[in-house]
């Protein structure tokens, strides 16, 4: 498939040639011709051509298409009522989704407020209990005087 990468003379290879074999044609038996008697004998028509020759033959009536069933017309009122019903259902579905969204949002905000109250209440409790636990405040020594919670002690 790929050329040999040799530096010598090219190698000759044997090539086989295949010739197609023709198939004999299939012989189909001709369908038997069945004479069909018409329901009524058609009228024979003769036509005179411009050069004077007369052509005689049976007149062929064009085929009549089968009548199409007439569909009743749909009134505009019925269409408008149907479209209004579809629109109403869409609006109702949207309102149900909207109320569900509002309820979920309300629950979320309530949980955030509760969490903030618990955290803030805990902070206040820590402040109250830590201040009253050791009965002391900030002690500052200025020139051998001790100030303790706005009371002067010497």
C-alpha positions, 0 to 999 in steps of 0.5 A: 500500500505504501511505497517501499523506502529502498534505494534500489530499483523498484520491485515489479509486482504481479497484478490480477485483472478481474473482468465482470461477468454479465448476468443474463436478463431476467425474463418475466412472463407477460401478464395475461390480458383480461378483457373487461366489459364496460358497464355501458357501451361508450359512444363512438366519436369521429373527428375530421382532421384539417387534411381530410382524414377521419379518426374514429374512436371511443370518447374517454371521459375524464375521471371524476375525483371522489367528493371531499367530505365538507368539514364544518367551519369552526367559529371564531367564538369557539376558537377565542373561548378555547384560547382564553381557556388555555390562557386562563390555565397558564395564568392559574399555573403561574399564580400557583408557582408565584404563591409557592415562591412567595411562601418559600421566600417568607420561610427563608426570611423568617429563618434568617431573622430567627438566626440573627435573633439567636446570635444577637441574644447569645452575644447579649447573654455573654456580655451580661453574664461575663460582666457580673461573674467576677464583680470587677471592671477595668482597673486603672492606676494613675499616680498611686490612685486606683480608679475602679468603676467610677469610684475613687479609692485611695 
